[in-house]
Amino acid sequence: MLRRVLREIEALRGPINLYDLARRLEIEPGALEGMIDFWIWKGRLKDNRSGVTAAEVACSGAVCSRSCPGPQDCPFVVRMPRTLSVVLSPQDKGTPGI
């Protein structure tokens, strides 16, 4: 199943969300996320999320009001969906392996 997940992501020509991919592969989204994390750990996929977005930095808790919950729970901060990139091997890039 792990290889099937990787092949499916590699074959995609554009973005797809986790739930659509899970439905397409007929597995639970939570299980799929674990499989994606495995491929990230193995270096085959790259998570394109940055640790903290500029919007989260801008929301310091004092910007909105004193009762602002901060960037994690701020209703004005929009979280972008998780995106992944396939990590090309040296053979895929046309570069000789070391």
Contact map, one row per residue, 1 for C-alpha under 8 A:
11111000000000000000000000000000000000000000000000000000000000000000000000000000000000000000000000
11111100000000000000000000000000001000000000000000000000000000000000000000000000000000000000000000
11111110000000000000000000000000000000000000000000000000000000000000000000000000000000000000000000
11111111000000000000000000000000000000000000000000000000000000000000000000000000000000000000000000
11111111100000000000000010000001001100000000000000000000000000000000000000000000000000000000000000
01111111110000000000000000000000000100100000000000000000000000000000000000000000000000000000000000
00111111111000000000000000000000000000000000000000000000000000000000000000000000000000000000000000
00011111111100000000000000000000000000000000000000000000000000000000000000000000000000000000000000
00001111111100000000000000000000000000000000000000000000000000000000000000000000000001000000000000
00000111111100000000000000000000000000000000000000000000000000000000000000000000000001000000000000
00000011111110000000000000000000000000000000000000000000000000000000000000000000000000000000000000
00000001111111110000000000000000000000000000000000000000000000000000000000000000000000000000000000
00000000001111100000000000000000000000000000000000000000000000000000000000000000000000000000000000
00000000000111110000000000000000000000000000000000000000000000000000000000000000000000000000000000
00000000000111111000000000000000000000000000000000000000000000000000000000000000001000000000000000
00000000000101111101100000000000000000000000000000000000000000000000000000000000000000000000000000
00000000000000111111100000000000000000000000000000000000000000000000000000000000110000000000000000
00000000000000011111110000001001100000000000000000000000000000000000000000000000000000000000000000
00000000000000001111111000001000000000000000000000000000000000000000000000000000000000000000000000
00000000000000011111111100000000000000000000000000000000000000000000000000000000000000000000000000
00000000000000011111111110000000000000000000000000000000000000000000000000000000000000000000000000
00000000000000000111111111111001000000000000000000000000000000000000000000000000000000000000000000
00000000000000000011111111110000000000000000000000000000000000000000000000000000000000000000000000
00000000000000000001111111000000000000000000000000000000000000000000000000000000000000000000000000
00001000000000000000111111100000000000000000000000000000000000000000000000000000000000000000000000
00000000000000000000011111110000000000000000000000000000000000000000000000000000000000000000000000
00000000000000000000011011111011000000000000000000000000000000000000000000000000000000000000000000
00000000000000000000011001111111000000000000000000000000000000000000000000000000000000000000000000
00000000000000000110010000111111100000000000000000000000000000000000000000000000000000000000000000
00000000000000000000000000011111110000000000000000000000000000000000000000000000000000000000000000
00000000000000000000000000111111111000000000000000000000000000000000000000000000000000000000000000
00001000000000000100010000111111111100000000000000000000000000000000000000000000000000000000000000
00000000000000000100000000001111111110000000000000000000000000000000000000000000000000000000000000
00000000000000000000000000000111111111000000000000000000000000000000000000000000000000000000000000
01001000000000000000000000000011111111100000000000000000000000000000000000000000000000000000000000
00001100000000000000000000000001111111110000100000000000000000000000000000000000000000000000000000
00000000000000000000000000000000111111111000000000000000000000000000000000000000000000000000000000
00000000000000000000000000000000011111111100000000000000000000000000000000000000000000000000000000
00000100000000000000000000000000001111111111100000000000000000000000000000000000000000000000000000
00000000000000000000000000000000000111111111111000000000000000000000000000000000000000000000000000
00000000000000000000000000000000000011111111100000000000000000000000000000000000000000000000000000
00000000000000000000000000000000000001111111100000000000000000000000000000000000000000000000000000
00000000000000000000000000000000000000111111110000000000000000000000000000000000000000100000000000
00000000000000000000000000000000000000111111110000000000000000000000000000000000000001110000000000
00000000000000000000000000000000000100111111111000000000000000000000000000000000000111100000000000
00000000000000000000000000000000000000010011111100000000000000000000000000000000000111100000000000
00000000000000000000000000000000000000010000111110000000000000000000000000000000011110000000000000
00000000000000000000000000000000000000000000011111000000000000000000000000000000011110000000000000
00000000000000000000000000000000000000000000001111100000000000000000000000000000011000000000000000
00000000000000000000000000000000000000000000000111111000000000000000000000000000000000000000000000
00000000000000000000000000000000000000000000000011111000000000000000000000000000000000000000000000
00000000000000000000000000000000000000000000000001111101100000000000000000000000000000000000000000
00000000000000000000000000000000000000000000000001111111100000000000000000000000000000000000000000
00000000000000000000000000000000000000000000000000011111110000000000000000000000000000000000000000
00000000000000000000000000000000000000000000000000001111111000000000001000001100000000000000000000
00000000000000000000000000000000000000000000000000011111111100000000001100001000000000000000000000
00000000000000000000000000000000000000000000000000011111111100000000001000000000000000000000000000
00000000000000000000000000000000000000000000000000000111111100100000000000000000000000000000000000
00000000000000000000000000000000000000000000000000000011111111110000011001001000000000000000000000
00000000000000000000000000000000000000000000000000000001111111100000011000000000000000000000000000
00000000000000000000000000000000000000000000000000000000001111111111111000000000000000000000000000
00000000000000000000000000000000000000000000000000000000001111111101000000000000000000000000000000
00000000000000000000000000000000000000000000000000000000011111111001000000000000000000000000000000
00000000000000000000000000000000000000000000000000000000001011111111000000000000000000000000000000
00000000000000000000000000000000000000000000000000000000000011111111000000000000000000000000000000
00000000000000000000000000000000000000000000000000000000000011011111000000000000000000000000000000
00000000000000000000000000000000000000000000000000000000000010011111100000000000000000000000000000
00000000000000000000000000000000000000000000000000000000000011111111110001000000000000000000000000
00000000000000000000000000000000000000000000000000000000000010000011111111000000000000000000000000
00000000000000000000000000000000000000000000000000000000001110000001111111000000000000000000000000
00000000000000000000000000000000000000000000000000000011101110000000111111001000000000000000000000
00000000000000000000000000000000000000000000000000000001000000000000111111000000000000000000000000
00000000000000000000000000000000000000000000000000000000000000000000111111100000000000000000000000
00000000000000000000000000000000000000000000000000000000001000000001111111111000000000000000000000
00000000000000000000000000000000000000000000000000000000000000000000000011111100000000000000000000
00000000000000000000000000000000000000000000000000000000000000000000000001111100000000000000000000
00000000000000000000000000000000000000000000000000000011001000000000001001111110000000000000000000
00000000000000000000000000000000000000000000000000000010000000000000000000111111000000000000000000
00000000000000000000000000000000000000000000000000000000000000000000000000001111100000000000000000
00000000000000000000000000000000000000000000000000000000000000000000000000000111110000000000000000
00000000000000001000000000000000000000000000000000000000000000000000000000000011111000000000000000
00000000000000001000000000000000000000000000001110000000000000000000000000000001111100000000000000
00000000000000100000000000000000000000000000001110000000000000000000000000000000111110000000000000
00000000000000000000000000000000000000000000111100000000000000000000000000000000011111000000000000
00000000000000000000000000000000000000000000111100000000000000000000000000000000001111100000000000
00000000110000000000000000000000000000000001110000000000000000000000000000000000000111110000000000
00000000000000000000000000000000000000000011110000000000000000000000000000000000000011111000000000
00000000000000000000000000000000000000000001000000000000000000000000000000000000000001111111100000
00000000000000000000000000000000000000000000000000000000000000000000000000000000000000111111100000
00000000000000000000000000000000000000000000000000000000000000000000000000000000000000011111111110
00000000000000000000000000000000000000000000000000000000000000000000000000000000000000011111111110
00000000000000000000000000000000000000000000000000000000000000000000000000000000000000011111111000
00000000000000000000000000000000000000000000000000000000000000000000000000000000000000011111111000
00000000000000000000000000000000000000000000000000000000000000000000000000000000000000000111111100
00000000000000000000000000000000000000000000000000000000000000000000000000000000000000000111111110
00000000000000000000000000000000000000000000000000000000000000000000000000000000000000000110011111
00000000000000000000000000000000000000000000000000000000000000000000000000000000000000000110001111
00000000000000000000000000000000000000000000000000000000000000000000000000000000000000000000000111
